Amino acid sequence: MGKLVALTLLGVGLALIGERLWALRRRMNASREVEPVEPGNCHLIEGIETGSEDIDILPSGLAFISSGLKYPGMPSFAPDEPGKIFLIDLNEQNPRAQTLKISDGFDKASFNPHGISTFIDKDHIVYLYVVNHPHMKSTVEIFKFEEQQRSLVHLKTIKHKLLKSVNDIVVLGPEQFYATRDHYFTNFFLLLLEMLLDLHWTYVLFYSPQEVKVVAQGFSSANGITISLDNKYIYVADVAAKNIHVMKRDDNWDLTQQKVIQLDTLVDNLTVDPATGDVLAGCHPNAMKLLIYNPEDPPGSEVLRIQNVLSKNPGVSTVYANNGSVLQGSSVASVYHGKLLIGTIFHRVLYCEL
């Protein structure tokens, strides 16, 4: 009798594991392939070889790019090199990447940049906020951008007990920002279990020197975050759920969900087209190829444009798609005056003229 019970429990356990693995493959779009889409003239930017995970473009056309991310479970082409911030001037006829120098006193050896966001104060001083993962922890670093010197001056490191497994950030004012937490667990094996069970335990938090709080929760994996042109709405990508949450900002900084835009791709970072208000999404058409990396069959790239986001039926179109032969693992797309930059988790950055 005991053996029968044990065998029954084993069978039930194996069936449950099999069902969870199948569900994970479905969520990761494990069998999806993409048809190529290319918007006119595109070429890879020289000098960025180890990722361009997030991009933020100033109104002047200067683009900041975070590079060199080391992230659990993701490939890295330079695992022993510290991360960098690159600058690209999109006003140049042939834009090129330039490494920004970082001031002394900051631990550059453990720099592991992830999501970024800029803030321009009333004196036109530019501040760059960077999600950093030194030694696989999470902090937010504040830098002042020195345009003439092409350098970053480190001003402050922000730490807090709610700032764990931080993915992306959108800055609203001096030391005021929303940030996303993409996983509840920080231990790699528990993280895998979280993915397998599809726990919806991640959230968006609001940070200020006076208050830090969770303002939206229940995400499978809260990822990219950005703000509408009128500053009234926050857009949050839930990468594992393959959707974008449209949330209204309340007077107390809380977020109230207005709608969810369901897609057929895993949505990473989000940006807003400053000319139209459209949302651009860097996406992973088949995330299983990220988790199980094969250079002979690399992860593809996909960029979507979502128009009329607040309408009943937003328009969704494909701006760029590639099977990985040119660009692997797209994570962000950002546009400036008809010029498009597409970044990746660990690969290169693509420049296109729309």
Secondary structure, DSSP 4 states (H G I P E B T S, - for coil): -HHHHHHHHHHHHHHHHHHHHHHHHHHTTTT-----B--SEEEEPTT--S---EEEE-TTSEEEEEE----TTS--S-TTSPPEEEEEETTSSS--EEEPEE-TTS-GGG--EEEEEEEE-TT--EEEEEEE-GGG--EEEEEEEETTTTEEEEEEEE--TT--SEEEEEEEETTEEEEEE--S--SHHHHHHHHHHT---EEEEEE-SS-EEEEEEEESSEEEEEE-TTSSEEEEEETTTTEEEEEEEPTTS-EEEEEEEE-SSEEEEEEE-TTT--EEEEEES-THHHHS--TTS---EEEEEEESTTSSS-EEEEEEEE-SSS--SEEEEEEETTEEEEEESSS--EEEE-
